[in-house]
Structures are given as structure tokens and as C-alpha cells.
């Protein structure tokens, strides 16, 4: 069979997010709760949107969940949403019928939002398996002893050839759509592979992943967060900036107006310290520099307060599920004296970054009257930002 992965294929990720998740506790359905500062739904969407084999994402959601979805996805584009049914099977059918009505698909990956930590390798293995079978599912072996219970421990169940089936479950679209339409099992199917098998399709097995555990109970969230952050990477970025001192301008440093006979000249408010720190964070994220996010050629940033730039960099860290561990800023000038303003600056930077002041260091030094800073012609600043970001898995 020819490979299925070409650019002209329509491969759709169908994410099931209509459940109420009552066993997980909390005030919102579990798919909208967060681990590592990102909702379960956002984790699942990011996993698929980051894979070049997936051309579209479709959400199946519950009635009245539009506000939850917007909040859960933060600044991300919201995929097309279909309202689900009373059961999971009905919800999957609604999603499949929508895909059929919009031109069909080649492959479909049916995934539960309650399994947010989806490794790229699982998607790769499923795609490969679909080159030889109409359906494929990820599995893990059963390693625990299994036994029946009726108030007390009963007989042991032989676990030979028993496996745990995970999602996403992947299918040739036409095959799983027809299987759902023809389902006559008489009971609600617990997964889509069961429906495919009932239609006579072989279901290939691929290796699953422990990261894909379903989050069902409250304790599962703490375990998932620990798993995710155990793969976190520590990133360090550096930033440097210089602005000229001129008469007739206000002097802003670290988001604080500092009394001085001159101010810094620039397109924005020219807060050299916040500019350096913003660049340091973008550097740690590998997302360019301040000029690529806020071009000086854009008139809307003329005179803008620089805390807006730093807040945007902070939001980019949050959007990627990361954390700002520590920032260190050094201001280089002969005058004014930074010492009297240090704690106010430190607290202001902490406020903008939404971190504790203990994670912020503000220092100052001179150049012993050498160079432009020594002559009082300008002020320079350098910064280092240390972030932790969830690892790619």
C-alpha cells in the first residue's frame, strides 16, 4: 500500500471534549482544568497542531461550553466545534458526520482531551500502521495483577495477552464512518476500535506511552503534572540594549519613572532595562527579538510603555506552559544612581512578570567614566532570563 503521508491528504484530529468529568472534581469539566499552566484541551490541541501530518482539528464539545473553550485556549485559534451527544459514541458520530459533510477526510485521529500529554511518536506510529491496516490503536501491556472483587478479593484474572488501549485511535475515515453508521452492537461502545472490529476491520496495534494516561480522578492531575515537568527543559536567554540620553524626555528604568535631568530617546518610552529583559525572555523561548514582535516602524508603538512588551513576553512563556524561574538585570550608567530605586524597580518587574520579587535581581554598575555610558551620553542594560519549559515528548 502506498504511503498515506502526502501534503494533499486531509487528516483530521477529532478531539472529544464534551464530557463533564465529575470524578475529577473541580468547578469546571476536567478538559478545561490546567496542568503546567495549560488546560488539558490546549495540551491536546498543541500536540496535533504541532504535527505536520495533521491538516485540521475538530472539537466535539458540550452545550454551553463556548466560554470555557475560549478561556482554555487562551490566545490560540479556536478550532471548529461540533456539539456532542448524550454519550461518547454519539459525540464521535456527530464529529464524523460533520467531517463527511465538509468533504470527508483521508485519515481521522479520534482522541480524548482527558489524555492531554500526547507524544509525537505515538502519532507517527499510528500513521505508519495505517499504511497496512484500516485502523490502529496505541496499547500498553497490563503489568499489575488483575483480580475480581465483591467486597473482598476474589479470583485472579489471567492477564496473558491483556492490554490497555489508549487514544488517539486512528482510522481510514471512510471505514470508521461506515462502521459507526452500521453499528448494531445494542450497547454503547466504549471506544471506536470496538466499532471498527464489529464492522470486520483489522485493528493494528502500536506501542502506546505512559504519558498518555487518562486523567480521571483528582489525584491523576498531580501525577500528570509531575510527569510533564520531569521532562522540562531549562532555557537561558540574554538581552542587551542601549538608548541615548537627551533633554526633554522622561527617564524610565524597569518600569519606574526615575527623576533625572535627561531621559532616554527611543520609539517607545525607551526603557532600556525592560527592553533588554524582554529580549532575554524572547531569546530563551527562541522566538526572535523585541523588534520582530514590536517593529519600530509601526506607529502604534510610538511612545508606548515598555511594560507592554515585557508583559507580552511573559504571556508567551505562559502560552507554552512554561515558568519564569529567575531574571537578572544590570543597568550600566554613571547617573542617575539606581540604588535608591532598586527595590521599587524589583517589585515593579516582579509585578509585570507575575512572579515573586525573590525571582528578580536588579543591579547597576558604571564603566569608570569610559565610553558613551561613562560620558553620560546614554544608558545600557543587559539581562539574563532563566525559564523552565515543558519538554517535547
N, C-alpha and C positions, 0 to 999 in steps of 0.2 A: 504494500500500500504506500502511495506517495506521501511524503511528509505533509503534515497539516499546517505547519507554521510558515505562512507567507503573508506578505503585507496586505493582500487583498481579502484576507479572511475576516469575517465578523465573529469575534469570540467575545462572548458576553459573560461577565461575572454577575450572577444573580444572588444578592445578599439578603438573607432573611432577617428582618429586624422588626417584626410585628409582635413579638412576644411581650408578655407583661413581666416576666422574670420575678415572680413573687417570692420564690425560695431564696433569692439572693438578698432580700431585704432592701432597705433604702426607700427613698421617696420617689424615684423615677425608675422606669424599666431598666434592667441591667445593661442593655446595649448602649444606653446613654450615660452610664457611670464611667468614671475615669480610672485608668491605671497609668502611671508615669505621666500624669498631667495631660492625658489624651483619652478621649472616650473610646470605648470598645469599638463603636461603629467607625470612628475615624481611623483606628488602627487597621481594621479590616479593609476599608476603602483605600488607605495608603498602600497596603500590601499589593492590591490588584492594580491600582493606578501606576505603581512603580514598576510594573512588569510589562515589557514591550509586546507581549503576546496578547494582552487584553485590550480590546478596542473600545469596549463600553462597560459601564457599570449601571446596574438597575437595582434599586432598593424596593423591597416589599415591606411596607410599614403598616402600622395600625391606624385606626381612625383618630383624628385629633392630635397627631404627633408632630405636626409641622414645626411648632416652636421648639420642641425637643431636638429635632433634627438640625435646625439652624444652629442652636447652641452647641450641639455635639460636634458639628463640623467646623465651627469657628469660621475662619476666613476661606475655607475650602469651597470650591464649586459644589453645589448640591446636585447629585445625580437625579435622573428622572425617578419618580417614586410612584409605585402602584400600591393601592390599598389591598391588604391581605384579607383572608377569610377567617373563619372561626377556628380552623385547625391549620397545622403546618402544611399538610398536604394541599389543602385548599389555597393556601397562600402561595405555595410553589406553582400550582396550576395557574393562578392569576398572573404570576410573573411570566410564565412560559407563554401564555396566551397573548400577553402584551407584546412579547418579542415576536411571536408569529404574526401579529397584526401590524408590526412595523417592519416587515420584510424578512423575518426569520434570522437565523444565525447558523454558523458552521459548528461551533462548539459552545457549550454553556457550562459554567462552573457554579454549582449551587452550594452556597456557603452560609453557615450560621454566624451572625455577628457575635454570638456568645463565644466564638473561638477567635479572638482578636489577633493572636500572635501567629500569623501565617508565614512560615519561611518560604522564600522564593524557590528553594529547591523542591518543595512539595509540588508547586505549580509546574515546574519543569518536568518532574517525573510523571505527573498526570498527562501532560501534553504528549510526552513520548509514548505512554501507554495507549493513548487514543489513536496512534498510528496503526495499531494492530487489533483494537477492540472498540466496540461502540460505547463502552462505559468503563470508568476506572475510579477506584476509591483508595484513599490512604488508610493504612491499617497499622496497628501496633500489636505485638503479642501480649497475651494475658500472662502476667508473671506472678500474680497473687494466687493463693489457694482460694478456690471457689466452693461455697457450701450453701445449702438451703437453710432457711431459718423459719421457725414458727414459734417465736418466743424464746427459743433456745436453739443452740447449734444443732443442725441436722446433718444429713449425709453430705459428703464431699462430692462435688461435681467434677468430672474429668475435664481438665482444661486442654487436653490434646486437641490441636487444630482449632482452638477458640482464639478469636482475635477481637480487638476493639476497633470499630470502624469510625473514622473521623470525617470531617468535611474540610475542604470543598470536595464534592463528588462531581466528577466531570463526565460529560456525555456528548456524543454527536447530537446536535439539537433535535433533528427530525425524529431520532429514535426515542428520546426521552419524552418529547411532546406526544407522540403517538402512544407511548406506554401509559402516560398519565390519562390521556383521553379514553383509553381502553381498560383502565384499572377496574377490576371486578373482585377485588380481594375481600370485600364485605366488611373490612375493618380499616381503620385509619393506618396508613403505612407510616412507620417511624422514620424512614429515610427513603431517598429516591432510588438508591441501588436496589432496594426491595421491589420497587415498582418495575425497574428495568429487568430484573430477573424474572418476574412474573410474566413479562412480555416475551420471554425467551432469549434475552440478550445475555451474552457472556460479560461478566464484570471483571476486569483486570484489577490486580492488586498491586499497589506501590507502597513503598516504605513511608509511614507517617512520621510524626515528630512529636516529642513530648511537649514542645512549646504550644502545640495545638489543642491542649486540653480544654474541654468545655468549662466555662465558668458558670456554675450553678448555684453554689452556696456562698454565703458571705465570706467564709474563710478562703475560698478559691481566689478572691481578688488579691489578697495579700500574697499568696503563693505566686500568682501570675506576675505581680509587680516585682517580686524578688527575682523571678526568672528573667524578666526583661532587663532589670538593672544590672543583673550579673553579667550581661553581655554589653554593658555600657562602655563607651569609649570616652577617654578624657581628651579634650581638644584644647589647644592653646593658640591664641591669636595675638598679633601685635599691631599696634596702630601708632602713627606719628603724624603730627600736623603742626603747621606754622601759620601765624597771621601777623600782619603788620599793625603796630600801634600808631594811631592817628588821633588828632584832636577832633573834638566834636562827636565822638562815639561813646556809647556806654561800654563798660568792661564787664563781660560775663565770663565766669570761670566755674565749671562744674555746676552749671545751672543756678549760680548765685551771682547777683549783681554786686560787684566789688567797687568801692569808692576809689577813684583814681582820676588824674588829670587827663588821661587819654583812654581810648577804648580800642578794641580790635576791629579791623576792617575786613569785611567779607560779604558774600552774597546773603548769608543768613545773619544771625546775631554774632557769628564768628567766635562762638565758644570753643576755643581751641582744644580744651581738655575733653569736652564731650565729643568733639569730632574724632579725636584720637581714640577714645574709648569705643565709640560706635564702630570705627574701622576695625578695632581689635576683635569685637564680637563678630562682625561680618567675616573677618579672617578666620576665626575659629570654626565658623559654620561653612567656610569655603563658599561664600555667597557674594563674592565681589567686594566692592568698597562703597563708601558713602556716596561717592559721585555717581555710581551706577544705579543706586536706589533713589537718590535725590539730585538730579542733574542741575548744576549751577546755571545751565541755560534755560531752565524752567522758571518763569517769572513768579510762579506761585510760592516758591521758596524764598523769595527776596525778603529779607528781614525776619524770616521765620525763627522762632525759638528752637534752639538745638536740642532741647529735651524731647521734641517730637521725633527726631532722628534716632535718639537713643532708645526711646520707647518702642519704636518700630523694630529695632534690632532685638530688643527684649522679646517682643511678640514673635519674632521669627524663631527664637530659641524655644519658646513655649509651643509653637505650632509643630515643632519637630520632636516634642516630648522631652526636651532637654531641661537642664538646670544650670543656672549661673552659679558656679562654685565660689569664684573669687575674682575681683578686679583690682588692678593696681595702676594708679595714675601718677605720673610725675610731671609737674609743671616747671618749666625752665624759664626763669626770668630774673632780672635784677630788682624790679619793682613792678607791682606793689608786693608787700610782704604777704605771703599766703598763710603763715602760721595762725594769725588771729581769726582766720575764716575757715580753718581746716575742718573743724567738727561740723559746722553748718554745711560745708560742701559735702562732707562724707555722708551726712544724713540725707541731703538732697539727692545725691546719686543713688543711695540705697532706696529712697522712695521711688525714683524713676524706674529702677530695675526691679522693684518689688522683692528685695532681698533684705536680710538683716544688715545693719551697719557693720557688724563684725566681718562681713564678706567684702567690705570696701576699704581700700587703702588709698589715701591721698597724700602725696609727698611733694616737696618743692626743692629745687636746687638752683644755683646760679652757674654761670660759665666763667666766674672770676673775671668779669668785665671783658671777656673775649667774644668776638663775633657779634652778630646782629643783636642777640639777646643781651650780651654784655653792654652794648652801646644803647640799649633801651629802644631799639628800633622795632622790636617785635617780641612775641612770646611763642615759645614752642611747648609741645606736650607730647609725651609718649605714654602708651598704655599697654597693659597685658591683660587679657581676659582668659579665664580658665572655665571651660564648660564641661559638663558630662552629657553625652547624648546616647540614647538607646542604640545598641549595636544593630548592625544589619544581620539578619539571620535567615 
